[in-house]
Amino acid sequence: MRDPLRSGALAAFVTGMGLLLLRPPSFDGLWGLIGILTGAAALVLVTAWASVALAGRRSIGEREFDALVERSERLAREPAPSTADSGFDQLVTEAIERLPAQFQRLLEETPVIVSTDGAAPRLYGLYSGDTAARGDHPDRIVLYQDTLEHDFGHDPELLTAEVERTLRHELAHHLGWDEPG
């Protein structure tokens, strides 16, 4: 409760100083004084409300901070969730094995990498490098496990189909096809 009071006091001071500088009081009549006081009170309330709203949540106490640090340290000691074998690598291996032999040979020199960094850009896969015809830059195909499992993991058959579709899509980029191709 001290934060809103502190914000209100600061708002009252700033508002009062602003009113004194912009419109010095002239006490000509009671209605003029009431108008100034009403306007000042309204400005104080609006400024105090805005200050508290902009300040956000109150600061956490020492006990809450210690609990947060303890939880962070405990989570840091645990293995990352992605280290658990979900069978995704096996899905990728099987998708490669279902490709025609000539495409499998192309992948012997083009690594297929499973990554868990696809959520931020919302990607299922990514091809980087030159086309198979040029070969000036190193080639690689990345399949994003986190995004694929998030969007299709509820149905194993759908996930299997999407892994294969994504692999074929990225392989098409390796062959020089653009997005519509």
C-alpha positions in Angstrom: 0.0 0.0 0.0 3.0 2.3 0.5 3.7 2.3 -3.3 0.3 3.9 -4.3 0.6 6.4 -1.5 4.1 7.4 -2.5 3.0 7.6 -6.1 0.0 9.7 -5.1 2.2 12.1 -3.0 4.6 12.5 -5.9 1.7 13.1 -8.3 0.2 15.7 -6.0 3.5 17.5 -5.7 4.1 17.5 -9.5 0.5 18.5 -10.2 0.5 21.3 -7.6 3.8 22.7 -8.9 2.5 22.5 -12.4 -0.6 24.4 -11.5 1.3 27.0 -9.6 3.6 27.7 -12.4 1.0 27.6 -15.2 -1.8 29.4 -13.5 -0.9 31.2 -10.3 -3.9 31.4 -7.9 -5.9 34.7 -7.9 -8.5 33.9 -5.3 -11.0 36.2 -7.0 -13.9 34.2 -5.9 -15.0 31.1 -4.2 -16.0 29.4 -7.5 -12.6 30.0 -9.0 -10.9 28.5 -5.9 -13.3 25.5 -6.0 -12.6 25.0 -9.7 -8.8 25.0 -9.1 -9.1 22.6 -6.2 -11.4 20.3 -8.1 -9.1 20.3 -11.2 -6.0 19.7 -9.0 -7.7 16.8 -7.2 -8.8 15.2 -10.5 -5.2 15.6 -11.9 -3.8 14.1 -8.7 -6.0 11.1 -8.9 -5.4 10.5 -12.6 -1.7 10.9 -12.2 -1.6 8.7 -9.1 -3.6 6.0 -10.9 -1.4 6.2 -14.0 1.8 6.1 -11.9 0.7 2.9 -10.1 -0.6 1.3 -13.3 2.7 2.1 -15.1 4.8 1.0 -12.2 3.3 -2.5 -12.5 3.4 -5.1 -9.8 4.8 -4.3 -6.5 8.4 -5.4 -5.9 8.9 -8.8 -4.4 10.0 -9.4 -0.9 13.2 -11.0 0.2 11.4 -14.3 1.0 9.8 -14.4 -2.5 13.2 -13.5 -4.1 15.0 -16.4 -2.2 12.3 -18.8 -3.3 12.6 -17.7 -6.9 16.4 -18.1 -6.8 16.1 -21.6 -5.2 13.6 -22.7 -7.9 15.9 -21.3 -10.6 18.9 -23.2 -9.2 16.9 -26.4 -8.9 15.7 -26.2 -12.5 19.2 -25.4 -13.7 20.4 -28.7 -12.2 17.7 -30.7 -13.9 18.3 -32.1 -17.4 16.6 -30.1 -20.2 13.2 -31.5 -21.1 14.4 -32.0 -24.7 17.0 -34.6 -23.6 14.3 -37.1 -23.0 14.0 -39.5 -26.0 10.6 -38.9 -27.5 11.3 -41.1 -30.6 11.5 -38.1 -32.8 15.0 -39.0 -34.1 13.6 -42.4 -35.1 10.7 -40.7 -37.0 13.3 -38.7 -38.9 15.4 -41.8 -39.6 12.4 -43.6 -40.9 11.3 -40.6 -43.1 14.8 -40.7 -44.7 14.5 -44.4 -45.3 11.2 -43.9 -47.1 12.8 -41.5 -49.6 13.7 -42.9 -53.0 17.3 -44.1 -53.2 18.6 -41.2 -55.3 17.3 -38.7 -52.6 18.8 -40.8 -49.8 22.2 -40.5 -51.6 21.8 -36.7 -51.7 21.4 -36.7 -47.9 24.6 -38.7 -47.4 26.5 -35.4 -47.8 23.7 -33.1 -46.5 23.3 -33.4 -42.7 19.7 -33.6 -41.4 19.7 -32.0 -37.9 17.0 -32.1 -35.3 16.7 -28.9 -33.4 14.5 -27.5 -30.6 14.8 -23.8 -31.7 11.9 -23.6 -34.1 9.2 -22.3 -31.7 10.3 -18.6 -31.9 10.2 -18.4 -35.7 7.4 -20.9 -35.9 9.3 -23.1 -38.4 8.9 -26.9 -39.1 12.1 -27.1 -41.1 14.8 -25.0 -42.7 17.3 -25.6 -45.5 20.5 -23.6 -45.6 23.2 -23.7 -48.1 23.4 -23.7 -51.9 21.5 -25.9 -54.2 22.8 -29.4 -55.0 24.0 -28.0 -58.4 26.3 -25.3 -57.0 27.6 -26.4 -53.6 29.5 -23.2 -52.8 28.2 -23.2 -49.2 27.7 -26.0 -46.7 24.3 -27.6 -46.9 22.1 -28.7 -44.1 18.5 -29.5 -43.4 17.1 -28.6 -39.9 13.9 -30.2 -38.7 12.4 -28.4 -35.7 11.2 -31.0 -33.2 9.6 -28.6 -30.8 7.3 -26.9 -33.4 6.4 -30.2 -35.1 5.6 -31.9 -31.9 3.6 -28.9 -30.6 1.5 -28.7 -33.7 1.2 -32.4 -34.7 2.3 -34.4 -31.6 -1.3 -35.1 -30.5 -1.6 -37.6 -33.4 1.4 -40.0 -34.0 0.3 -40.7 -37.6 -0.1 -37.0 -38.3 3.3 -36.2 -36.8 5.0 -39.0 -38.8 3.4 -37.6 -42.0 4.4 -34.0 -41.3 8.0 -35.0 -40.5 8.2 -36.7 -43.8 6.5 -33.8 -45.6 8.8 -31.3 -44.0 11.9 -33.4 -44.9 10.8 -33.6 -48.5 10.0 -29.9 -48.6 13.5 -29.0 -47.3 15.1 -31.5 -49.7 13.3 -29.8 -52.6 15.0 -26.5 -51.6 18.3 -28.4 -51.7 17.4 -29.4 -55.3 16.8 -25.7 -56.1 13.0 -25.5 -55.9 11.6 -22.3 -54.4 8.6 -22.1 -52.1 5.8 -22.5 -54.7 7.8 -25.2 -56.6 
